[in-house]
């Protein structure tokens, strides 16, 4: 076979795609060629080449003509109704399909649907599908054939669903006199979701219905040409809407085309005032030439700039060309417009003519002025300060533009004008008058003249006040003031209001007079702004006095305060803290303060709060913990919101004031007691002796006076010691020897002591123990008559010489003295130097070895070498221990 010449994948792909292009160009009856190509391309990678080629041959033109067909009961159905469809596949017309292996499936757009399949006549396969509720306005129903695992579209039916056309309404027509075309317009009904044809139908008398026009571009209007119309005769017109589900017609309109003719507006020619100070004007106009032969009926309207609505004048004949109307205000600008229609039918009005402006002539002001006053004495000169305020006259009383106001102290008389105390363009005047002035006169003037003077009686304010007064918001820029009438019904009321704080110079227009004494409410709006407080006063006016005013305050609108007050710490203790704050400025309150809320929290985030009334300016926080840090802030509230203030940090005290006072009192008492005790100890010697016993002071003794100013610093030379240093004295002991008794010599028997009347001098000595030990005194033997006791002079604890080896104790001797108290008795003794017997080569006579005493005391006795004790020259006996 020729197909086996080249079996490479590239060649197979080229052949497949070329065959696919031919297939797509020939638009097979199997439906969507592009979908088939896409399906084949998706399976091309795994479908054998020969199978792909056979499938192309199966679907080639001529071989599939009449292969399958899809039939539906109706291609257009009502939305939500049932739809039935069938798909028939004739195998004999579809070459290549094996009988019994054809499977038919359905898809509604991209959604698979389940149908039933059966064997049909002539070997065909038939599949039936029923959709119980078709909810799509438009959809495609596809029939698919599945053969050898490949699905192909073999048939399609498009189904539309919708509603019958809705009935058009509000049909109206207008005849244009320029081309005499009849333009009609209407409102369509609800959308039917189906293609709908709309036409304007008409019928002449005893003639069949005809189509007058068809709307274009989706518009709901069209124009019937002049050739189809019958002027001055009745015609029947209606709108017809038709789709696949039915036809609907609007209400029929029976009109004479001329009755609905739209006329051109008239043109205003002139407007003039009627002379002789009247309030009438004359208006002249012209109608269009196209309908000058018609009988017209016209309307005139006018409006001043301050008017909210137009004033309308009806029933003006169009052929009159002029009309006069009265009731206009003097010196007031107006805008005039005019329109017309046929008088014989209820047709359409023409458009309003272009506006024309006109100002009526002026007239002298009329009526009286509303005046309010206040008086006060002006020093000691008998003068009276008068403040006069009045309301500008209304448009009807002003009769034009007011040029100014004149205030006099007497009425104007014929032939002469009274002196003028005030001539101003403002509505306020301050002047001085004599103390007896009770009346002033006020008049207004314009270019046409001056009004009659309004008499103002300066009455005293001593009448009965109102029984009650309150105000509520009437809007963001207005307030309703309501009051209760006093027992005696007044003739009028004066309402006065001022912003808080008062504006510089005050508000001259912030007052109002109610001339009906029976009224109990009034709306004020001049100068009222939201979030601002206003003081409102109401004065009853009696025939002979002015009532005492009653006051109230109000806001037209409130909001949260601009900021909260700043907290200040007034006092603090260990458990309480008193806070205070200042009142917010009125302009920052933005409403009535309903209260304050105090919040406080410690370091552990324990938050507490307390509500405070709006009249309070301080608060005491109780049950606080001692020595604890707290953060406190305040929140100010109105009826419309709240605002938080800045935080205040405080620390409670460890002790409160009473405890601190008690502590200081206790310390003071202790201090006083100590002072008293010291004084007692100082004054009482016995008590002083118990606590501070008297101890001899060597520095102040007679011994201290014997010490020379400069002592020789001779170091102690000790043989056999490598590192000599100063000796350390531990004990100095002075012993008293019994009278007439000599200490025995070592190795000898005691000798008889000479008797006499004088006691023997004491035998003092000094003993040095081993290094590092204390000095000890050895009491010598006393004679029979001895009565002396050893007296310890000093004890010094120390160590031996540096580097000194252990040696036997050395003894420093001092000869006895005849004094019983050698250190304290004689203030001027003749001291002899001490001598260390160790440093002499031979023992002196009377000392150990020969029993003698040294004739010369040690000159190098450590530390005590300056001590010179009286009686040393009498020392006769010495003993070495």
Buried (B, 14 or more C-beta within 10 A) or exposed (E): EEEEEEEEEEEBEEBBBEBBEEBBEEEBBBBBBEBBBEBBEEBBEEBEBEEBBBBBEBBBEEBBEEBBBBEBEBEBBBBEEEBEBBBBBBBEBBBBBEEEEBEBBBBBEEEEBEBEBEEBEEEBBBBBBBBEEBEBBEBBBBBBBEBEEBBBBBBBBEBBBBBBBBBBEEBBBBBBBEEBBBBBBBEBBEEBBBEBEBBBBBBBEEEEEEEBBEBEEEEBBBBBEBEBBEEEEEBBBBBBBBBBBEEBBBEEBEBBBBBBBBBBBBBBEEBEBBEEEBBBBEBBBEBBEEBEEBEBBBBBBBBBEEEEEEBEBEEBEBEEEEBEBEEBBBBBEBBBBBBBBBBEEEBBBBEBBEBBEBBBBBBBBBBBBBBBBEBEEBEEEEBBBBBBBBBBBEBEBBBBEBEEBBBBBEEBEEEEEBEEBBEEEEBBBEBEBEEEBEEBBBBBBBEBEBBBBBEBEBBEEEBBBBEEBBBEBBEEBEBBBBBEBBEEEBEBBBBBBBBBEEEEEEBBBBBBBBEEBEEBEBEBEEBBEBBBBBBBBBBBBBEEBBBBBBEBBBBBBBBBBBBBBEBEEEEBBBBBBBBBBEEBEEEBBBBBBBBBBBBBBBEEEEEBEEEBEBEEEEBEBEEBEEEBEBBBBBBBBBEBEBBBBEBBEBEBBEBBEEEBEEEEEEEEEEEEEEEEEEEEBEEEEEEBEEEEEEEEEEEEBBBEEBBEEEEEEEEBEBEEBEEBBEBBBBBBBBBBBBBBBBBBBEEEEEEEBEEEEEBBBBBBBBBBBEBEBEBBBEEBBBBEEBEBEBBEBEBBEBEBBEEBEEBEBBBBBBBBBBBBBBBEBBEEBEBBBBBBBBBEEEBBEBBBBEBBBBEEBBEBBBBBBBBBBBBBBBBBBBBBE
